[in-house]
Amino acid sequence: MCCDMQIVNECSDARYNDCSPHARCIDKTVGYTCRCVPGFADVSPEGLKRPGRQCIPCKSFTRRELSYSESKIYQDNGERFYLLAQNI
């Protein structure tokens, strides 16, 4: 006898995912991922493995944080901050 598998869209309800309120939930075949919306920078502790869990307004960064923050390097293009590199 085989188990019935139910497909769940974790993005259909915020209770089913842990994306930041400032991130978009992206449903995948298995699981989901999160992506910070424009105007917010991803400062999630697990960065590349679990993005979009902590998104802060780009204006929250100080000049010191722009260049180096918790093993992350950011670049400011005048409108958005981009994560350039991260130690994992």
PDB file of N, CA, C and O in Angstrom:
ATOM      1  N   MET A   1       0.845  -1.172   0.000  1.00  0.00           N
ATOM      2  CA  MET A   1       0.000   0.000   0.000  1.00  0.00           C
ATOM      3  C   MET A   1       0.894   1.241   0.000  1.00  0.00           C
ATOM      4  O   MET A   1       1.867   1.315   0.751  1.00  0.00           O
ATOM      5  N   CYS A   2       0.569   2.173  -0.814  1.00  0.00           N
ATOM      6  CA  CYS A   2       1.361   3.392  -0.944  1.00  0.00           C
ATOM      7  C   CYS A   2       0.686   4.544  -0.207  1.00  0.00           C
ATOM      8  O   CYS A   2      -0.536   4.601  -0.071  1.00  0.00           O
ATOM      9  N   CYS A   3       1.507   5.432   0.248  1.00  0.00           N
ATOM     10  CA  CYS A   3       0.986   6.624   0.950  1.00  0.00           C
ATOM     11  C   CYS A   3       0.473   7.645  -0.054  1.00  0.00           C
ATOM     12  O   CYS A   3       1.029   7.807  -1.140  1.00  0.00           O
ATOM     13  N   ASP A   4      -0.590   8.327   0.328  1.00  0.00           N
ATOM     14  CA  ASP A   4      -1.076   9.433  -0.491  1.00  0.00           C
ATOM     15  C   ASP A   4      -0.216  10.648  -0.200  1.00  0.00           C
ATOM     16  O   ASP A   4      -0.047  11.034   0.957  1.00  0.00           O
ATOM     17  N   MET A   5       0.328  11.250  -1.248  1.00  0.00           N
ATOM     18  CA  MET A   5       1.138  12.447  -1.079  1.00  0.00           C
ATOM     19  C   MET A   5       0.302  13.650  -1.474  1.00  0.00           C
ATOM     20  O   MET A   5      -0.351  13.653  -2.517  1.00  0.00           O
ATOM     21  N   GLN A   6       0.329  14.652  -0.644  1.00  0.00           N
ATOM     22  CA  GLN A   6      -0.411  15.870  -0.926  1.00  0.00           C
ATOM     23  C   GLN A   6       0.587  16.960  -1.295  1.00  0.00           C
ATOM     24  O   GLN A   6       1.551  17.201  -0.568  1.00  0.00           O
ATOM     25  N   ILE A   7       0.352  17.611  -2.420  1.00  0.00           N
ATOM     26  CA  ILE A   7       1.214  18.706  -2.848  1.00  0.00           C
ATOM     27  C   ILE A   7       0.741  19.966  -2.137  1.00  0.00           C
ATOM     28  O   ILE A   7      -0.439  20.314  -2.167  1.00  0.00           O
ATOM     29  N   VAL A   8       1.698  20.643  -1.495  1.00  0.00           N
ATOM     30  CA  VAL A   8       1.380  21.850  -0.745  1.00  0.00           C
ATOM     31  C   VAL A   8       2.125  23.026  -1.352  1.00  0.00           C
ATOM     32  O   VAL A   8       3.326  22.940  -1.610  1.00  0.00           O
ATOM     33  N   ASN A   9       1.426  24.107  -1.576  1.00  0.00           N
ATOM     34  CA  ASN A   9       2.059  25.346  -2.018  1.00  0.00           C
ATOM     35  C   ASN A   9       2.315  26.170  -0.763  1.00  0.00           C
ATOM     36  O   ASN A   9       1.408  26.818  -0.242  1.00  0.00           O
ATOM     37  N   GLU A  10       3.558  26.141  -0.280  1.00  0.00           N
ATOM     38  CA  GLU A  10       3.914  26.842   0.946  1.00  0.00           C
ATOM     39  C   GLU A  10       3.755  28.356   0.822  1.00  0.00           C
ATOM     40  O   GLU A  10       3.687  29.060   1.829  1.00  0.00           O
ATOM     41  N   CYS A  11       3.695  28.847  -0.399  1.00  0.00           N
ATOM     42  CA  CYS A  11       3.566  30.289  -0.625  1.00  0.00           C
ATOM     43  C   CYS A  11       2.115  30.760  -0.607  1.00  0.00           C
ATOM     44  O   CYS A  11       1.855  31.963  -0.642  1.00  0.00           O
ATOM     45  N   SER A  12       1.177  29.831  -0.552  1.00  0.00           N
ATOM     46  CA  SER A  12      -0.237  30.208  -0.591  1.00  0.00           C
ATOM     47  C   SER A  12      -0.696  30.881   0.698  1.00  0.00           C
ATOM     48  O   SER A  12      -1.708  31.582   0.708  1.00  0.00           O
ATOM     49  N   ASP A  13       0.040  30.671   1.777  1.00  0.00           N
ATOM     50  CA  ASP A  13      -0.330  31.239   3.074  1.00  0.00           C
ATOM     51  C   ASP A  13       0.952  31.464   3.873  1.00  0.00           C
ATOM     52  O   ASP A  13       1.787  30.566   3.975  1.00  0.00           O
ATOM     53  N   ALA A  14       1.106  32.650   4.433  1.00  0.00           N
ATOM     54  CA  ALA A  14       2.327  32.991   5.177  1.00  0.00           C
ATOM     55  C   ALA A  14       2.575  32.049   6.353  1.00  0.00           C
ATOM     56  O   ALA A  14       3.708  31.953   6.826  1.00  0.00           O
ATOM     57  N   ARG A  15       1.559  31.359   6.831  1.00  0.00           N
ATOM     58  CA  ARG A  15       1.755  30.403   7.934  1.00  0.00           C
ATOM     59  C   ARG A  15       2.556  29.182   7.501  1.00  0.00           C
ATOM     60  O   ARG A  15       3.083  28.463   8.350  1.00  0.00           O
ATOM     61  N   TYR A  16       2.658  28.933   6.192  1.00  0.00           N
ATOM     62  CA  TYR A  16       3.348  27.747   5.694  1.00  0.00           C
ATOM     63  C   TYR A  16       4.805  28.005   5.321  1.00  0.00           C
ATOM     64  O   TYR A  16       5.500  27.078   4.905  1.00  0.00           O
ATOM     65  N   ASN A  17       5.286  29.248   5.461  1.00  0.00           N
ATOM     66  CA  ASN A  17       6.678  29.552   5.119  1.00  0.00           C
ATOM     67  C   ASN A  17       7.236  30.551   6.123  1.00  0.00           C
ATOM     68  O   ASN A  17       6.494  31.161   6.893  1.00  0.00           O
ATOM     69  N   ASP A  18       8.556  30.708   6.101  1.00  0.00           N
ATOM     70  CA  ASP A  18       9.193  31.644   7.031  1.00  0.00           C
ATOM     71  C   ASP A  18       9.873  32.800   6.295  1.00  0.00           C
ATOM     72  O   ASP A  18      10.871  33.346   6.766  1.00  0.00           O
ATOM     73  N   CYS A  19       9.324  33.165   5.141  1.00  0.00           N
ATOM     74  CA  CYS A  19       9.857  34.314   4.401  1.00  0.00           C
ATOM     75  C   CYS A  19       9.604  35.591   5.198  1.00  0.00           C
ATOM     76  O   CYS A  19       8.623  35.701   5.933  1.00  0.00           O
ATOM     77  N   SER A  20      10.502  36.540   5.036  1.00  0.00           N
ATOM     78  CA  SER A  20      10.322  37.861   5.637  1.00  0.00           C
ATOM     79  C   SER A  20       9.053  38.494   5.074  1.00  0.00           C
ATOM     80  O   SER A  20       8.670  38.198   3.943  1.00  0.00           O
ATOM     81  N   PRO A  21       8.398  39.357   5.842  1.00  0.00           N
ATOM     82  CA  PRO A  21       7.256  40.092   5.294  1.00  0.00           C
ATOM     83  C   PRO A  21       7.660  40.981   4.113  1.00  0.00           C
ATOM     84  O   PRO A  21       6.812  41.417   3.335  1.00  0.00           O
ATOM     85  N   HIS A  22       8.972  41.243   3.991  1.00  0.00           N
ATOM     86  CA  HIS A  22       9.489  42.074   2.901  1.00  0.00           C
ATOM     87  C   HIS A  22      10.148  41.219   1.819  1.00  0.00           C
ATOM     88  O   HIS A  22      11.027  41.684   1.092  1.00  0.00           O
ATOM     89  N   ALA A  23       9.709  39.962   1.723  1.00  0.00           N
ATOM     90  CA  ALA A  23      10.246  39.048   0.712  1.00  0.00           C
ATOM     91  C   ALA A  23       9.097  38.420  -0.055  1.00  0.00           C
ATOM     92  O   ALA A  23       7.968  38.339   0.430  1.00  0.00           O
ATOM     93  N   ARG A  24       9.407  37.985  -1.250  1.00  0.00           N
ATOM     94  CA  ARG A  24       8.440  37.260  -2.072  1.00  0.00           C
ATOM     95  C   ARG A  24       8.706  35.771  -1.897  1.00  0.00           C
ATOM     96  O   ARG A  24       9.854  35.332  -1.974  1.00  0.00           O
ATOM     97  N   CYS A  25       7.675  35.009  -1.666  1.00  0.00           N
ATOM     98  CA  CYS A  25       7.796  33.559  -1.562  1.00  0.00           C
ATOM     99  C   CYS A  25       7.683  32.973  -2.966  1.00  0.00           C
ATOM    100  O   CYS A  25       6.780  33.327  -3.723  1.00  0.00           O
ATOM    101  N   ILE A  26       8.604  32.075  -3.307  1.00  0.00           N
ATOM    102  CA  ILE A  26       8.623  31.455  -4.630  1.00  0.00           C
ATOM    103  C   ILE A  26       8.457  29.951  -4.447  1.00  0.00           C
ATOM    104  O   ILE A  26       9.343  29.279  -3.920  1.00  0.00           O
ATOM    105  N   ASP A  27       7.318  29.432  -4.886  1.00  0.00           N
ATOM    106  CA  ASP A  27       7.036  28.004  -4.752  1.00  0.00           C
ATOM    107  C   ASP A  27       7.880  27.214  -5.743  1.00  0.00           C
ATOM    108  O   ASP A  27       8.051  27.620  -6.893  1.00  0.00           O
ATOM    109  N   LYS A  28       8.408  26.077  -5.285  1.00  0.00           N
ATOM    110  CA  LYS A  28       9.203  25.199  -6.138  1.00  0.00           C
ATOM    111  C   LYS A  28       8.542  23.824  -6.148  1.00  0.00           C
ATOM    112  O   LYS A  28       7.631  23.563  -5.362  1.00  0.00           O
ATOM    113  N   THR A  29       8.994  22.963  -7.024  1.00  0.00           N
ATOM    114  CA  THR A  29       8.439  21.616  -7.087  1.00  0.00           C
ATOM    115  C   THR A  29       8.518  20.947  -5.721  1.00  0.00           C
ATOM    116  O   THR A  29       7.555  20.337  -5.258  1.00  0.00           O
ATOM    117  N   VAL A  30       9.664  21.067  -5.091  1.00  0.00           N
ATOM    118  CA  VAL A  30       9.850  20.568  -3.730  1.00  0.00           C
ATOM    119  C   VAL A  30      10.256  21.755  -2.868  1.00  0.00           C
ATOM    120  O   VAL A  30      11.363  22.274  -3.010  1.00  0.00           O
ATOM    121  N   GLY A  31       9.380  22.182  -1.988  1.00  0.00           N
ATOM    122  CA  GLY A  31       9.694  23.290  -1.087  1.00  0.00           C
ATOM    123  C   GLY A  31       9.454  24.658  -1.702  1.00  0.00           C
ATOM    124  O   GLY A  31       8.625  24.825  -2.597  1.00  0.00           O
ATOM    125  N   TYR A  32      10.202  25.629  -1.197  1.00  0.00           N
ATOM    126  CA  TYR A  32      10.052  27.021  -1.629  1.00  0.00           C
ATOM    127  C   TYR A  32      11.341  27.764  -1.330  1.00  0.00           C
ATOM    128  O   TYR A  32      12.216  27.256  -0.629  1.00  0.00           O
ATOM    129  N   THR A  33      11.451  28.966  -1.864  1.00  0.00           N
ATOM    130  CA  THR A  33      12.553  29.858  -1.527  1.00  0.00           C
ATOM    131  C   THR A  33      11.961  31.255  -1.367  1.00  0.00           C
ATOM    132  O   THR A  33      10.815  31.502  -1.741  1.00  0.00           O
ATOM    133  N   CYS A  34      12.742  32.145  -0.816  1.00  0.00           N
ATOM    134  CA  CYS A  34      12.283  33.521  -0.583  1.00  0.00           C
ATOM    135  C   CYS A  34      13.270  34.481  -1.237  1.00  0.00           C
ATOM    136  O   CYS A  34      14.458  34.178  -1.352  1.00  0.00           O
ATOM    137  N   ARG A  35      12.776  35.632  -1.663  1.00  0.00           N
ATOM    138  CA  ARG A  35      13.633  36.662  -2.264  1.00  0.00           C
ATOM    139  C   ARG A  35      13.160  38.026  -1.770  1.00  0.00           C
ATOM    140  O   ARG A  35      11.985  38.368  -1.904  1.00  0.00           O
ATOM    141  N   CYS A  36      14.081  38.801  -1.199  1.00  0.00           N
ATOM    142  CA  CYS A  36      13.738  40.142  -0.722  1.00  0.00           C
ATOM    143  C   CYS A  36      13.253  40.985  -1.893  1.00  0.00           C
ATOM    144  O   CYS A  36      13.793  40.908  -2.997  1.00  0.00           O
ATOM    145  N   VAL A  37      12.234  41.785  -1.639  1.00  0.00           N
ATOM    146  CA  VAL A  37      11.683  42.647  -2.685  1.00  0.00           C
ATOM    147  C   VAL A  37      12.615  43.836  -2.916  1.00  0.00           C
ATOM    148  O   VAL A  37      13.416  44.169  -2.043  1.00  0.00           O
ATOM    149  N   PRO A  38      12.520  44.485  -4.089  1.00  0.00           N
ATOM    150  CA  PRO A  38      13.359  45.658  -4.358  1.00  0.00           C
ATOM    151  C   PRO A  38      13.212  46.705  -3.250  1.00  0.00           C
ATOM    152  O   PRO A  38      12.119  46.962  -2.747  1.00  0.00           O
ATOM    153  N   GLY A  39      14.346  47.295  -2.893  1.00  0.00           N
ATOM    154  CA  GLY A  39      14.371  48.280  -1.820  1.00  0.00           C
ATOM    155  C   GLY A  39      14.758  47.687  -0.482  1.00  0.00           C
ATOM    156  O   GLY A  39      14.942  48.412   0.496  1.00  0.00           O
ATOM    157  N   PHE A  40      14.884  46.353  -0.437  1.00  0.00           N
ATOM    158  CA  PHE A  40      15.274  45.655   0.781  1.00  0.00           C
ATOM    159  C   PHE A  40      16.483  44.776   0.490  1.00  0.00           C
ATOM    160  O   PHE A  40      16.583  44.170  -0.577  1.00  0.00           O
ATOM    161  N   ALA A  41      17.392  44.715   1.446  1.00  0.00           N
ATOM    162  CA  ALA A  41      18.602  43.904   1.303  1.00  0.00           C
ATOM    163  C   ALA A  41      18.467  42.649   2.151  1.00  0.00           C
ATOM    164  O   ALA A  41      17.914  42.684   3.250  1.00  0.00           O
ATOM    165  N   ASP A  42      18.973  41.555   1.635  1.00  0.00           N
ATOM    166  CA  ASP A  42      18.916  40.271   2.322  1.00  0.00           C
ATOM    167  C   ASP A  42      20.080  40.166   3.299  1.00  0.00           C
ATOM    168  O   ASP A  42      21.240  40.138   2.890  1.00  0.00           O
ATOM    169  N   VAL A  43      19.771  40.111   4.575  1.00  0.00           N
ATOM    170  CA  VAL A  43      20.793  39.938   5.606  1.00  0.00           C
ATOM    171  C   VAL A  43      20.526  38.648   6.385  1.00  0.00           C
ATOM    172  O   VAL A  43      20.864  38.548   7.564  1.00  0.00           O
ATOM    173  N   SER A  44      19.930  37.681   5.732  1.00  0.00           N
ATOM    174  CA  SER A  44      19.608  36.406   6.365  1.00  0.00           C
ATOM    175  C   SER A  44      20.879  35.706   6.813  1.00  0.00           C
ATOM    176  O   SER A  44      21.855  35.655   6.064  1.00  0.00           O
ATOM    177  N   PRO A  45      20.882  35.159   8.041  1.00  0.00           N
ATOM    178  CA  PRO A  45      22.086  34.505   8.559  1.00  0.00           C
ATOM    179  C   PRO A  45      22.599  33.374   7.672  1.00  0.00           C
ATOM    180  O   PRO A  45      23.809  33.180   7.557  1.00  0.00           O
ATOM    181  N   GLU A  46      21.698  32.633   7.049  1.00  0.00           N
ATOM    182  CA  GLU A  46      22.124  31.521   6.206  1.00  0.00           C
ATOM    183  C   GLU A  46      22.149  31.897   4.729  1.00  0.00           C
ATOM    184  O   GLU A  46      22.212  31.027   3.861  1.00  0.00           O
ATOM    185  N   GLY A  47      22.101  33.184   4.451  1.00  0.00           N
ATOM    186  CA  GLY A  47      22.258  33.751   3.117  1.00  0.00           C
ATOM    187  C   GLY A  47      21.879  32.906   1.932  1.00  0.00           C
ATOM    188  O   GLY A  47      20.706  32.832   1.569  1.00  0.00           O
ATOM    189  N   LEU A  48      22.862  32.263   1.321  1.00  0.00           N
ATOM    190  CA  LEU A  48      22.631  31.528   0.082  1.00  0.00           C
ATOM    191  C   LEU A  48      21.811  30.262   0.283  1.00  0.00           C
ATOM    192  O   LEU A  48      21.113  29.836  -0.637  1.00  0.00           O
ATOM    193  N   LYS A  49      21.877  29.653   1.457  1.00  0.00           N
ATOM    194  CA  LYS A  49      21.119  28.429   1.712  1.00  0.00           C
ATOM    195  C   LYS A  49      19.643  28.714   1.987  1.00  0.00           C
ATOM    196  O   LYS A  49      18.771  27.958   1.559  1.00  0.00           O
ATOM    197  N   ARG A  50      19.367  29.804   2.701  1.00  0.00           N
ATOM    198  CA  ARG A  50      17.993  30.158   3.075  1.00  0.00           C
ATOM    199  C   ARG A  50      17.792  31.663   2.921  1.00  0.00           C
ATOM    200  O   ARG A  50      17.675  32.376   3.918  1.00  0.00           O
ATOM    201  N   PRO A  51      17.749  32.152   1.684  1.00  0.00           N
ATOM    202  CA  PRO A  51      17.617  33.596   1.454  1.00  0.00           C
ATOM    203  C   PRO A  51      16.220  34.114   1.788  1.00  0.00           C
ATOM    204  O   PRO A  51      15.260  33.350   1.902  1.00  0.00           O
ATOM    205  N   GLY A  52      16.139  35.432   1.941  1.00  0.00           N
ATOM    206  CA  GLY A  52      14.850  36.088   2.098  1.00  0.00           C
ATOM    207  C   GLY A  52      14.174  35.931   3.442  1.00  0.00           C
ATOM    208  O   GLY A  52      12.987  36.226   3.575  1.00  0.00           O
ATOM    209  N   ARG A  53      14.908  35.471   4.441  1.00  0.00           N
ATOM    210  CA  ARG A  53      14.307  35.319   5.771  1.00  0.00           C
ATOM    211  C   ARG A  53      14.415  36.613   6.579  1.00  0.00           C
ATOM    212  O   ARG A  53      13.553  36.903   7.409  1.00  0.00           O
ATOM    213  N   GLN A  54      15.476  37.390   6.336  1.00  0.00           N
ATOM    214  CA  GLN A  54      15.638  38.688   6.995  1.00  0.00           C
ATOM    215  C   GLN A  54      15.942  39.731   5.933  1.00  0.00           C
ATOM    216  O   GLN A  54      17.011  39.713   5.323  1.00  0.00           O
ATOM    217  N   CYS A  55      15.013  40.626   5.716  1.00  0.00           N
ATOM    218  CA  CYS A  55      15.162  41.683   4.713  1.00  0.00           C
ATOM    219  C   CYS A  55      15.033  43.023   5.417  1.00  0.00           C
ATOM    220  O   CYS A  55      14.055  43.272   6.122  1.00  0.00           O
ATOM    221  N   ILE A  56      16.029  43.888   5.222  1.00  0.00           N
ATOM    222  CA  ILE A  56      15.979  45.205   5.854  1.00  0.00           C
ATOM    223  C   ILE A  56      16.003  46.278   4.778  1.00  0.00           C
ATOM    224  O   ILE A  56      16.570  46.071   3.705  1.00  0.00           O
ATOM    225  N   PRO A  57      15.389  47.427   5.059  1.00  0.00           N
ATOM    226  CA  PRO A  57      15.395  48.511   4.071  1.00  0.00           C
ATOM    227  C   PRO A  57      16.821  48.907   3.718  1.00  0.00           C
ATOM    228  O   PRO A  57      17.679  49.000   4.596  1.00  0.00           O
ATOM    229  N   CYS A  58      17.071  49.134   2.455  1.00  0.00           N
ATOM    230  CA  CYS A  58      18.417  49.504   2.018  1.00  0.00           C
ATOM    231  C   CYS A  58      18.907  50.756   2.731  1.00  0.00           C
ATOM    232  O   CYS A  58      20.106  50.892   2.971  1.00  0.00           O
ATOM    233  N   LYS A  59      18.016  51.664   3.071  1.00  0.00           N
ATOM    234  CA  LYS A  59      18.420  52.895   3.746  1.00  0.00           C
ATOM    235  C   LYS A  59      18.913  52.640   5.161  1.00  0.00           C
ATOM    236  O   LYS A  59      19.450  53.550   5.792  1.00  0.00           O
ATOM    237  N   SER A  60      18.742  51.412   5.685  1.00  0.00           N
ATOM    238  CA  SER A  60      19.193  51.086   7.037  1.00  0.00           C
ATOM    239  C   SER A  60      20.694  50.877   7.120  1.00  0.00           C
ATOM    240  O   SER A  60      21.261  50.896   8.213  1.00  0.00           O
ATOM    241  N   PHE A  61      21.346  50.677   5.981  1.00  0.00           N
ATOM    242  CA  PHE A  61      22.775  50.407   5.980  1.00  0.00           C
ATOM    243  C   PHE A  61      23.573  51.660   6.284  1.00  0.00           C
ATOM    244  O   PHE A  61      23.217  52.757   5.853  1.00  0.00           O
ATOM    245  N   THR A  62      24.641  51.491   7.022  1.00  0.00           N
ATOM    246  CA  THR A  62      25.606  52.572   7.197  1.00  0.00           C
ATOM    247  C   THR A  62      26.716  52.342   6.189  1.00  0.00           C
ATOM    248  O   THR A  62      26.801  51.263   5.602  1.00  0.00           O
ATOM    249  N   ARG A  63      27.554  53.318   5.982  1.00  0.00           N
ATOM    250  CA  ARG A  63      28.667  53.159   5.036  1.00  0.00           C
ATOM    251  C   ARG A  63      29.541  51.965   5.408  1.00  0.00           C
ATOM    252  O   ARG A  63      29.993  51.230   4.531  1.00  0.00           O
ATOM    253  N   ARG A  64      29.782  51.767   6.711  1.00  0.00           N
ATOM    254  CA  ARG A  64      30.612  50.639   7.140  1.00  0.00           C
ATOM    255  C   ARG A  64      29.971  49.317   6.715  1.00  0.00           C
ATOM    256  O   ARG A  64      30.660  48.413   6.243  1.00  0.00           O
ATOM    257  N   GLU A  65      28.663  49.210   6.883  1.00  0.00           N
ATOM    258  CA  GLU A  65      27.972  47.977   6.543  1.00  0.00           C
ATOM    259  C   GLU A  65      27.893  47.745   5.042  1.00  0.00           C
ATOM    260  O   GLU A  65      27.746  46.606   4.599  1.00  0.00           O
ATOM    261  N   LEU A  66      27.987  48.796   4.264  1.00  0.00           N
ATOM    262  CA  LEU A  66      27.916  48.624   2.816  1.00  0.00           C
ATOM    263  C   LEU A  66      29.068  47.805   2.287  1.00  0.00           C
ATOM    264  O   LEU A  66      28.900  47.027   1.347  1.00  0.00           O
ATOM    265  N   SER A  67      30.231  47.969   2.874  1.00  0.00           N
ATOM    266  CA  SER A  67      31.382  47.268   2.332  1.00  0.00           C
ATOM    267  C   SER A  67      31.564  45.887   2.951  1.00  0.00           C
ATOM    268  O   SER A  67      32.014  44.962   2.275  1.00  0.00           O
ATOM    269  N   TYR A  68      31.221  45.738   4.225  1.00  0.00           N
ATOM    270  CA  TYR A  68      31.456  44.458   4.883  1.00  0.00           C
ATOM    271  C   TYR A  68      30.498  44.306   6.050  1.00  0.00           C
ATOM    272  O   TYR A  68      30.467  45.168   6.928  1.00  0.00           O
ATOM    273  N   SER A  69      29.731  43.257   6.085  1.00  0.00           N
ATOM    274  CA  SER A  69      28.803  43.016   7.179  1.00  0.00           C
ATOM    275  C   SER A  69      28.633  41.517   7.363  1.00  0.00           C
ATOM    276  O   SER A  69      28.074  40.841   6.501  1.00  0.00           O
ATOM    277  N   GLU A  70      29.114  41.000   8.485  1.00  0.00           N
ATOM    278  CA  GLU A  70      28.975  39.578   8.805  1.00  0.00           C
ATOM    279  C   GLU A  70      29.372  38.688   7.631  1.00  0.00           C
ATOM    280  O   GLU A  70      28.590  37.835   7.211  1.00  0.00           O
ATOM    281  N   SER A  71      30.549  38.872   7.113  1.00  0.00           N
ATOM    282  CA  SER A  71      31.089  38.077   6.005  1.00  0.00           C
ATOM    283  C   SER A  71      30.349  38.298   4.693  1.00  0.00           C
ATOM    284  O   SER A  71      30.425  37.462   3.792  1.00  0.00           O
ATOM    285  N   LYS A  72      29.633  39.413   4.574  1.00  0.00           N
ATOM    286  CA  LYS A  72      28.918  39.721   3.342  1.00  0.00           C
ATOM    287  C   LYS A  72      29.437  41.035   2.783  1.00  0.00           C
ATOM    288  O   LYS A  72      29.709  41.969   3.538  1.00  0.00           O
ATOM    289  N   ILE A  73      29.573  41.112   1.481  1.00  0.00           N
ATOM    290  CA  ILE A  73      30.035  42.329   0.825  1.00  0.00           C
ATOM    291  C   ILE A  73      28.905  42.853  -0.050  1.00  0.00           C
ATOM    292  O   ILE A  73      28.357  42.116  -0.869  1.00  0.00           O
ATOM    293  N   TYR A  74      28.553  44.136   0.124  1.00  0.00           N
ATOM    294  CA  TYR A  74      27.460  44.749  -0.615  1.00  0.00           C
ATOM    295  C   TYR A  74      27.971  45.842  -1.536  1.00  0.00           C
ATOM    296  O   TYR A  74      29.022  46.434  -1.293  1.00  0.00           O
ATOM    297  N   GLN A  75      27.223  46.101  -2.587  1.00  0.00           N
ATOM    298  CA  GLN A  75      27.522  47.206  -3.490  1.00  0.00           C
ATOM    299  C   GLN A  75      26.270  48.055  -3.625  1.00  0.00           C
ATOM    300  O   GLN A  75      25.168  47.528  -3.773  1.00  0.00           O
ATOM    301  N   ASP A  76      26.439  49.356  -3.573  1.00  0.00           N
ATOM    302  CA  ASP A  76      25.337  50.301  -3.698  1.00  0.00           C
ATOM    303  C   ASP A  76      25.372  50.884  -5.106  1.00  0.00           C
ATOM    304  O   ASP A  76      26.375  51.479  -5.501  1.00  0.00           O
ATOM    305  N   ASN A  77      24.292  50.720  -5.868  1.00  0.00           N
ATOM    306  CA  ASN A  77      24.261  51.303  -7.215  1.00  0.00           C
ATOM    307  C   ASN A  77      23.431  52.584  -7.242  1.00  0.00           C
ATOM    308  O   ASN A  77      23.091  53.079  -8.317  1.00  0.00           O
ATOM    309  N   GLY A  78      23.102  53.125  -6.063  1.00  0.00           N
ATOM    310  CA  GLY A  78      22.310  54.341  -5.982  1.00  0.00           C
ATOM    311  C   GLY A  78      20.846  54.088  -5.716  1.00  0.00           C
ATOM    312  O   GLY A  78      20.163  54.944  -5.155  1.00  0.00           O
ATOM    313  N   GLU A  79      20.348  52.923  -6.108  1.00  0.00           N
ATOM    314  CA  GLU A  79      18.947  52.584  -5.877  1.00  0.00           C
ATOM    315  C   GLU A  79      18.794  51.345  -5.009  1.00  0.00           C
ATOM    316  O   GLU A  79      17.897  51.271  -4.169  1.00  0.00           O
ATOM    317  N   ARG A  80      19.677  50.371  -5.216  1.00  0.00           N
ATOM    318  CA  ARG A  80      19.567  49.104  -4.498  1.00  0.00           C
ATOM    319  C   ARG A  80      20.937  48.659  -4.033  1.00  0.00           C
ATOM    320  O   ARG A  80      21.963  49.098  -4.554  1.00  0.00           O
ATOM    321  N   PHE A  81      20.938  47.778  -3.043  1.00  0.00           N
ATOM    322  CA  PHE A  81      22.168  47.161  -2.574  1.00  0.00           C
ATOM    323  C   PHE A  81      22.184  45.728  -3.078  1.00  0.00           C
ATOM    324  O   PHE A  81      21.173  45.028  -3.015  1.00  0.00           O
ATOM    325  N   TYR A  82      23.313  45.304  -3.568  1.00  0.00           N
ATOM    326  CA  TYR A  82      23.443  43.951  -4.083  1.00  0.00           C
ATOM    327  C   TYR A  82      24.462  43.189  -3.257  1.00  0.00           C
ATOM    328  O   TYR A  82      25.525  43.717  -2.929  1.00  0.00           O
ATOM    329  N   LEU A  83      24.138  41.949  -2.921  1.00  0.00           N
ATOM    330  CA  LEU A  83      25.087  41.084  -2.237  1.00  0.00           C
ATOM    331  C   LEU A  83      26.078  40.594  -3.277  1.00  0.00           C
ATOM    332  O   LEU A  83      25.704  39.894  -4.218  1.00  0.00           O
ATOM    333  N   LEU A  84      27.343  40.961  -3.106  1.00  0.00           N
ATOM    334  CA  LEU A  84      28.367  40.573  -4.073  1.00  0.00           C
ATOM    335  C   LEU A  84      29.036  39.265  -3.697  1.00  0.00           C
ATOM    336  O   LEU A  84      29.324  38.441  -4.566  1.00  0.00           O
ATOM    337  N   ALA A  85      29.286  39.068  -2.416  1.00  0.00           N
ATOM    338  CA  ALA A  85      29.993  37.867  -1.979  1.00  0.00           C
ATOM    339  C   ALA A  85      29.633  37.571  -0.538  1.00  0.00           C
ATOM    340  O   ALA A  85      29.263  38.461   0.228  1.00  0.00           O
ATOM    341  N   GLN A  86      29.749  36.299  -0.184  1.00  0.00           N
ATOM    342  CA  GLN A  86      29.449  35.896   1.183  1.00  0.00           C
ATOM    343  C   GLN A  86      30.265  34.662   1.519  1.00  0.00           C
ATOM    344  O   GLN A  86      30.353  33.732   0.717  1.00  0.00           O
ATOM    345  N   ASN A  87      30.862  34.650   2.701  1.00  0.00           N
ATOM    346  CA  ASN A  87      31.543  33.454   3.184  1.00  0.00           C
ATOM    347  C   ASN A  87      30.493  32.466   3.650  1.00  0.00           C
ATOM    348  O   ASN A  87      29.589  32.817   4.409  1.00  0.00           O
ATOM    349  N   ILE A  88      30.619  31.212   3.186  1.00  0.00           N
ATOM    350  CA  ILE A  88      29.666  30.189   3.633  1.00  0.00           C
ATOM    351  C   ILE A  88      30.419  29.026   4.219  1.00  0.00           C
ATOM    352  O   ILE A  88      29.808  28.052   4.656  1.00  0.00           O
TER     353      ILE A  88
END
